[in-house]
C-alpha cells in the first residue's frame, strides 16, 4: 500500500483566519501536539514576514521532534534580485530547517498581472529559488499556487512550472487549488497529467481548500490519481 504523507498548515494557512493570533509559544505547543499525532510535516510559518516566525524557528531548532519535520515557508526570489540578495530568500534559508516549502505562480494570469514579469522569468525564479535551498542539503517542497485555475487558462504553462521546480531538485511538487473552486473530475485529470509529465522520483502533493465544500473530495481525487502528499 502506498503511504500518504500528511503536511499540516495550521501555523500559516490556519493563522490567516479572522480573529486568530498565535503567540510563538502557542505555535510551539500546537506543533508539539501535531508531532504527537504523527503528522509528517508541520509548516511553522514564513520567516521573511515577521519576527515571531523567526523566533518560532529558532526555538523549534532546539527542540526534539519525535516524528514531524518542521518546515519553513516562503516565496521565490523577487524578479529583480538574485537569491543571494533577496531578503526573503535569505531569511528562509537562515531558518535552518531540514525542509523548505517554496510557493510560486503557475498561472499565466498571475505571472503577468500580479508579478508583472515574463513567463520565462517566472520559471527562472522558480528554478533559482529551489536550487538555492537545495544547496543546503534540505528537502524542498514546491507549492504551485493557483495550479488548477492556471491549468484551465494554459495547461502547458502550469505543467512547465512543475517541471522547472523538479529539474532544479524539488523533492515534491504540490498542486494547489488556491481559490478552492475546482471539481473532483478536474483535479483527477490534472493530477494524472502532472504524474505523467514529472519524473517518477518527484512526489506529487495536493493542497485543496473548502470554499465550495469540496476540499476532502478533491484531496481524495488527487490521491486516487497519484498524489502521495496531502
Buried (B, 14 or more C-beta within 10 A) or exposed (E): EEEBBBBBBBBBEEBEEEEEEBEBEBBBEBBBEBBEEEBBBBBBBBBBBEEBBBBBBBBBEEEEBEEBBBBBBBBBBBBEBEBEEBEBBBBBBBBBBBBBBBBBBBBBEBBBEEBEBEBEEBBBBBBBBBBBBBEEEBBBBBBBBBBBBBBBEBBEBBBBBBBBBBBBBBBBBBBBBBEBBBBBEBBBBBBBBBBEBBEEEBBBBBBBBEEEEBBEBBBBBBBEBBBBBB
